[in-house]
Amino acid sequence: MKRKTLFVLAGLFSVFLLINFGYASPDVAQAAEETAKTGIETGSWLSILPPLVAIGIALIFRQVLFALFLGIWCGAFLAGDLSFGGVFSSFFTALDGYIVPATADESHMSIIIFTILIGGMVGIITDNGGTRGVIERVTSFVRTKVHGQLMTSLMGFVIFFDDYANTMVVGSTMRPLTDKLRISRAKLAYLVDATAAPVATVALVSTWIGAMVGFISDASSKMPNFNESAYAVFLSSLPYNFYAFFTLLFVILIAWSGRDFATMLTSRINLYKAKHNPELDTYNLWKDKIEDDEKTKKVSHWSNAVIPIITLVVGTIGGLFITGEGNSIQAIIESADSYKALLWGSLISVTAAIIMTLSRKLLEIDEMLEGMMEGMHTMFDGLLILVLAWALSALTVELGTADYLMSVFGETLNPYWLPAIVFILSALTAFATGSSWGTMGILMPLVVPLAWDIGNNTGLEYAMTAEIIYASVSSVLAGSVWGDHCSPISDTTILSSIATQCDHVEHVNTQLPYAMTVGVISVMSLIAIMVLGVPAWIIYPAGVVIIVAIIFQFGKTPDPAEYTPEGKEAASTSLD
């Protein structure tokens, strides 16, 4: 560890020297004086350093907060005074110039409050026995790990209207059950994360689609003689969203088959080993918490948990319709204030949990408040990560990280390869910034007019140009989700860790191979349909066959007995 620390520190110092002395013009002294006043040029290759520092250190040391702050510190230095003194001043600028403003943003604060309120609701329904009641009810027909994983996945399909709500509700609700079934927290986090955003991106009505249509509308306004509505463009782009559909298929097959591979398989094996090795039992899954913890031992009617959750869903959807305007559902969703709707839904759900708890005399007032505060407290660490991730994302925008990535790939763009390249570029941008919506907001105004201009300048027919636009729009959306799934600084990835109470770095490491597998298949599919002209009715069945082959070729169902010390009881349970 000492060598690793020295290596990282030496690397960071080298970056500092490179910035101060290597980025200069031939007249070093004059250039240094100039850059000390203005920071690096927007869109410079140095703009990718802050996210790379954050991602690299997070993966090496498994300390996300430390990594994110170092990334912000690096970005504040690059954006400010590029001098020796700037190293120290940027330390404070990272806090008051970027971290604090990240919490001041109205949409960010809405997500923070929403998350805290959801945590409070979960705390109440846990202490009043409602969660335990749901487990007892569901366990009556969910008796195996496969059933538990399928149930988690299917719940992700039900809450389709928003990925944040999906993640928090499904993760928090299913965690006690999956713990009892001895399904690893990493697997639960993957099932939750990999379902939430893809479902929201292909749903005909969701907060994602409202934002997406808005981005398309802004972009298409720059395109003369293009008369299609933004929503029509979105609908036409759906067949090209291979990543969303293939991811959802992959999740279902992984859950149904009971197989795992790569780091997820390792996590599963470690869970089996943990039964007789307490040091590996990070989440105390082999300690029957339902029996040991007096609070979670309490059982009440399942409705004490289900009604607040239903209230959350109905309240959020109702908020969308109240804040939106128009004569159609889509028009209402497009104009709705999704953040306000989430706040309303979470507040109503907490209120419902309080009323049911007190009216049914399940807990005393002080017991209920204690449970609510404990539930809120479980969200604290994750929210710190979320705030730092937002600050880093703001820095990447200020430094022009997306502009640099676009400039690197800009010279290679051509009509038929454009969607695949845009897909990769969107993924890289989302990976580096940690924001899928931010990526869409940055790239959509650039990509859509670019596709239109390339089609017109190369003499393509309108129909073919339109197809390139549809595929490019889908590539921005799907690529953003792909990069989001792979990034340790992604807000939805962080929220998945929060909701499932899974170690964040473990979640990223175990999800990455699965996301990369589907991402590569999606890139190949885009190339096949746009470059090679293979019809979609062939690509989708072929994709299904490839996914099935990968899961059954590389996936394994480990035998717990192989990882059990001789003479000890194997890690399998009656629920296997």
Buried (B, 14 or more C-beta within 10 A) or exposed (E): EEEEEEEBEEEBEEBBEEBBEEBBEEEEEEBBEEBBEEBBBBBBBBBBBBBBBBBBBBBBBBBBBBBBBBBBBBBBBBBBBBBEEBBEBBBEBBBEBBBEEBBEBEEBBBBBBBBBBBBBBBBBBBBBBBBBBBBBBBBEEBBEBBBBBBBBBEBBBEBBBBBBBBBBBBBBBBBBBBBBBBBBBBBBBBBBBBBBBBBBBBBEBBBBBBBBBBBBBBBBEEBEEBEBEBBEBBBBBBBBBBBBBBBBBBBBBBBBBBBBBBBBBBBBBBBBBBBBEEEBBBBEBBEEBBEEEEBBEBBBBBBBBBBBBEBBBEBBBBBBEBBBEEEEEBBBBBBBBBBBBBBBBBBBBBBBBBEBBBEBEBBEEEBBBBBBEBBBEBBEBBBBBBBBBBBBBBBBBBBBBBBBBBEEBEEEBEBBBBBBBBBBBBBBBBBBBBBBBBBBBBBBBBBBBBBBEBBBEEEBEEEBBBBBBBBBBBBBBBBBBBBBBBBBBBBBBBBBBBBBBBBBBBBBBBBBBBBBBBBEBBBBBBBBBBBEEBEEEEBBEBBBEBBBEBBEEBBEEBEBEEBBEEEEEBBBBEBB
